[in-house]
């Protein structure tokens, strides 16, 4: 599992950050590709399975043009 803190432009939640735990580092790879050559992926990312979900998988998606910064922490 990789924990992401994503700073999003014009996000009105008081901090501008979204914190999410994802199963892999594909979001980071896609963001680096976006910074490098400007290709925006159109995909969803699997949210890491929480014990209370019992097998159900959540999905996360974000517009790369709105992302200002990403920090990660793996566990």
N, C-alpha and C positions, 0 to 999 in steps of 0.2 A: 504494500500500500504506500502511496505517495501522497503527502499532504501538500496542498497548494494554497498559497495566499495570493490572490489575484487582485491587482489594483485596476479598477475600471473607471474610465472617464465618465463623468456625469451620472454616477451612481448615487442616488440620494438615500443612503442608509445611515448617514452620520459619519462613516469612516471612508467609504469608497472601496472597501475591501470585500472580497468574497473568499471565504475559507471552505475548502472542499477536499475530501479524501477520495482519490481515484485509484483504480486498480493498477495502472501502469503509467509510464512516462510519455505516452503518445501525445498528450496535450502540450508538453514542453517541446517535443520534437516538431510538432506542427507550428508552434509559436516561433521557434527558431527559423523554420523554413519560411514563415511569413515575413520575418524580419529580413531574412537574407534575399529572397527573390520576390516577395509580395504575393505569393500564392495563398489564398484563403481556403482552408479546408471546410468542407460542409459535412460534418460528421458529429456524432454524439460520442461521449466518453462514458464508460461504465463507472458508476460510483462504487467504491469499495463496500462490500457487504457488511452491514451492521448486524449484530446478533439478534436484534429485535425484528428484523425483516424476514427471517426464516426462509431463505432461498429466493426472495424477490430481489430483482436487480433494478436499481435506479439509473437514470440517464442524466447526463449533464451536457449542455451545449453553451457556447459563448461566441460572440462576434469578435473575431481577432482584431478588427479595426478599432474597437473600443478599449482594448487592453493596453495599459500603460506599462505595467511591470508584473512579473511573476516571480515568486520565491517558492522554493520547494524544500521539503524535509521528508526523507524516506524513513520508513520504520522497519 
